[in-house]
Amino acid sequence: MPEPASQWIVPRIWPGATAVIAASGPSMAREDLEAVQGRYPVIVVNDTWRLATWADVLYACDHKWWRKHGGVPEFAGLKITISNSQPYTDEWPAVKIVENTGTEGLELSPHGVRTGRNSGYQAINLAVHFGARRIVLLGYDMKAAPDGRTHWFGDHADWPTAPAIFANTFLPHFDKLAVELGKAGVEVLNASRETALETFKRVKLEEILSADRL
């Protein structure tokens, strides 16, 4: 009998790797994803899979997003969500479900993730479970663009994002996560072109790519 989706355990398939997580902030650029393609394992968050259909993992926490996109059958990689979406993702057996183990910090057991109240935070926890020792962030703007866009594609038509949610709800949780990542020996580098997330070291993607070529 197959294992219930809600009991899925994240496999350690990237031990010691550098992993890239591509979120959906306004500065997310296809060129950055093309630059890392084939060099590092990549997790795409929400609609950013459309910029990298070849990515290894697609993560989204919102049940309404999975329902709207029908489980994203076009994406061939690993698809993951969180347990508060289970009544909806049971419709799509290919979407794996990890447990919601709370808001703050870093979940060390591979059966679940801490939420930080946003998918980008949860994707970092997933990368740790996969075994990554260095995580590069792209598209983690955590703020609206000057033109008002909250995502690279504009905004979700059915559920617009209030710009205040970044500072009031998302950003406050990253400080505790950074402390726990440090204890776990995981380095996080923020290579987003634009960002309000100052918790992690800021770098340019070109610097990472150049250093790794040496």
Buried (B, 14 or more C-beta within 10 A) or exposed (E): EEEEBBEBBBEEBBEEBBBBBBBBBBBBBEEBBEBBEEEBBBBBBBBBBBBBEBBBBBBBBBBEBBBEBEBBEEBEBBBBBBBBBBEBBEEBEEBBBBBBBEEBBBBBEBBBBBBBBBBBBBBBBBBBBBBBBBBBBBBBBBBBBEEEBBBBBBBBEEEEBEBEBBEEEBBEBBEBBBEBBEEEEBBBBBBBBBBBBEBBEEBEBEEBBEEEEE
